[in-house]
Amino acid sequence: MIGFDKEKRIFKLDTENTSYIFGVEDDFGYLIHYYYGPKLAGNDVSYLARTEGNRPSERLREKCSFLDYAPMEYPTAGAGDFRETAFEAEMEEGHNTSEFSYVNHKIYKGKKKLLGLPATFGSEEECESLDIVLEDKLLNLRITLTYSVFEGLDAIARSLEVTNFGSEKSIYITKIMSTCLDVDDDDYSILTLHGSWARERRIEYRKLGHGNQGVSSLRGESSHQESPFIALTSKNISQTEGEVYGFSFVYSGNFTAGAYLDQFNKVRVTMGINPYHFRWKLAPGETFTAPEVISVYSGTGLGHMTRTFHDLYRKHLIRSPYRNKKRPILINNWEATYFNFNTEKLLAIAKEAAKLGIEMLVMDDGWFGKRNDDNSSLGDWFVNEEKLPGGLKPLVDGVNALGLKFGIWMEPEMICPDSDLYRAHPDWAIQVPGRTPTRSRNQLVLDLTREEVWEHTWNSVKNTLKSANIEYLKWDMNRQLTDLGSLGLPADRQGELFHRYMLAVYRMQEALITEFPNLLLENCSGGGARFDAGMLYYSPQIWTSDDADAVERLKIQEGTALVFPLSTMGAHVSDCPNHAVGRVTPFKTRGDVALAGTFGYELDVTRIPEADRNMIPEQCATYHKYNDLVREGDYYRLASYSENGLYDAWMVKAKDDSEILVTYVNVTRLANYKDRFLKLQGLDAGRPYRDEETGRVYAADVLMHAGIPMEQFWGDNNSKLVHLVEIK
Ligand code: GLA
């Protein structure tokens, strides 16, 4: 899959349907990018480097224009590439120019781990990798660029390591992008996922203009506002047609992802750790590892990109034993009770839930310290015995006796100024000495980069989980990082705090899944502010949004599923009127929309209308019937309510084509409107299918080109599931 042409000094990375080609040019040994697109049989595209008659070593006078024009594989700052560069380092003397030349490379089976970071993985049979070593001899800096390709998938993983191999001086890395791609402009737009709390990951297209544009986070988390994903899309893009280059960052902290349209109408895409507030000291002998970016090229529309990310993340990123398993149907008490609960109340919910087919009770925020609202107690991870007399054990035993599993909520990274922990260790919060730190939700962030703080926090998590039979943890994170200062770092390392913080969180989640290998972990951040590929390395599912309104969820889940598998999207049926938008939707629709995710309930099952309650056993049975398909199948987006303003539809097809589940939600009923036919995608034309409900038989090509009739419901927000089974 990865080849090197010794004579021409060309590297070629082939995936199932794509080729990625670059080479070593000029006597200096620049790495020049040639091509990324549909698979090519040969590699003879080096003319795309535009070096012919233009070699910088021969035409010194033109070197600057060459560097600012040539498609560079990993451009660095200061020597004449005036576009958005990928790397910048500062010497002790204060200079920040670097120029790296090729030294050697290695092609090998399998894939390396990234030290302390989440990353895709694969066996020697599944992956092949390439390490390319570049050096700047003046700076004594070595960069090792790593690329990996995966059997059967159109995805390429990139990351890099930087080593200071000098013996005397430190170097400061001030910018380190994990990927860079130069392509000729084809009238591209950029596609990003923007949002806000309760409104995450909305699809947005922007026509590229000259200069730089993109998305970023400086919040210490991947964020509600902008997701670490960017794609270049061609003019005619749709689910089934057009070109797309998608980039997804396997990282949960500050990021930047941009597209720079230059003077010659060429586009450069870069993605990496946000360089703002980033300054990493590399002492002699030290190495820095940058997180991984996954790129996917599809010449057949967005759908293929989406399914490639889904397959890659399901097979090569998520490690949890739950990855290929049905998750227990849970009921979470947050929207049911907020902070106002006790053992008796939780047992009453559990008792009713057990009768209806729900399989796990999750106790949310408010069980510890003196936490009766969100103003205090984070950090005091001891049970509030006024609410839960006798501690966790009697409650958990009671829940287990009803036949339910038990799960718990924690927000380990935080400390409230009103907590015993803060009174004992005010210096444990991230802060700038002498400045009153900004509060958000009346809490501060623990400085987990300090060993004693990390140890204490880890022990709190560990001891809580060991204190009863806890089988699920919702790990929350409810505020962004501000007032960056660590009392544990010297002045010239303060610029490392954002990234060190992320490494400390990753280290704790690694410890967690190592110590509790069977725990079902769900990451969460004020809803979906940490819905990123980094988190999926530790948890097989992430809470998608605090907005569980069925209609809002159509948009949120469409955007999320553009990159992330359905099996990872935390989705629940919640109460009405909805707590985020006040909308009332049918209980069935709420269920059908939540079935596209992990599925569960977020309501007081003892208090909802009887008619709704009576639907729960059937919804649970539907979950059991279809979850294998939804979790493991191929997802196709058929219609988008965000685009058409009327209805939404998607389908999941089994990998072996044996069955299809179509979900249709008619958000707005049109008056005097008759028939709507929904066209399916991706079917093998030879196969007939039977609609399980109506018994009607359809040929696959009919399903794709003529479509299935969709009911025009009376009223808004109604939904329908159609199950099509292959006739063998
Ligand atoms: C965040 C989560 C919610 C809930 C609350 C508890 O907002 O996203 O689901 O757990 O915190 O405070």
Boltz pocket constraint, residues with backbone or C-beta under 6 A from the ligand:
constraints:
  - pocket:
      binder: B
      contacts: [[A, 334], [A, 364], [A, 365], [A, 374], [A, 409], [A, 476], [A, 478], [A, 524], [A, 525], [A, 526], [A, 527], [A, 528], [A, 543], [A, 545], [A, 546]]
      max_distance: 6.0
